[in-house]
Amino acid sequence: MSDVVIRPLRADDAGAVLALYQAGLDSGDASFETAAPTWEAFDAARLDAHRFVAVDAADAVLGWVAVAPVSSRPVYAGVVEHSVYVGPAARGRGVGRALLEALIASTEAAGIWTIQSGVFPENTASLALHRACGFRTVGIRERVGRHALRNNRWRDVVLLERRSPVVT
């Protein structure tokens, strides 16, 4: 990890971020989505202060993490949903953990008390990463949606959350 730097995501990272997003979607175990959004849609849906990329010495993007608010209601102002994607060549190097740790520090500094996410149960690497970063399983949403990339079959989603021990 000494050759990897975590830094804020910039607009000029858009192409690389969306390419990694699409690669994850193409795997069939990252999301129900089948196509990465446009940069404009991605940018509009995620909070500016909590978007990071992992880059190598040449500033090539290896992975990214970002959050979106779960609701516009004031009572949920401290709850966000996150996504984390790591490129195939960078997996198993601690990139995902470094990204999640940066996100946790950033959100806690901003007073956010809960980070949540949904992960397919087959995505065991993502589940292990989240557990290592303090996320717990809240429940399993059974047969919550049909997945176009998996022959339109029903998929379960594991609902994960991390409650901040410092934001009360």
HELIX and SHEET records of a PDB file:
HELIX    1   1 ALA A   11  ASP A   13  5                                   3    
HELIX    2   2 ALA A   14  ASP A   26  1                                  13    
HELIX    3   3 TRP A   39  ALA A   45  1                                   7    
HELIX    4   4 ASP A   48  HIS A   50  5                                   3    
HELIX    5   5 PRO A   74  TYR A   76  5                                   3    
HELIX    6   6 PRO A   88  ALA A   90  5                                   3    
HELIX    7   7 VAL A   95  ALA A  109  1                                  15    
HELIX    8   8 THR A  124  ALA A  132  1                                   9    
HELIX    9   9 ALA A  148  ARG A  150  5                                   3    
SHEET    1   A 7 VAL A   5  PRO A   8  0                                        
SHEET    2   A 7 ARG A  51  VAL A  55 -1                                        
SHEET    3   A 7 VAL A  61  PRO A  69 -1                                        
SHEET    4   A 7 VAL A  79  VAL A  86 -1                                        
SHEET    5   A 7 THR A 114  VAL A 119  1                                        
SHEET    6   A 7 ARG A 153  ARG A 163 -1                                        
SHEET    7   A 7 ARG A 136  HIS A 147 -1                                        
END                                                                             
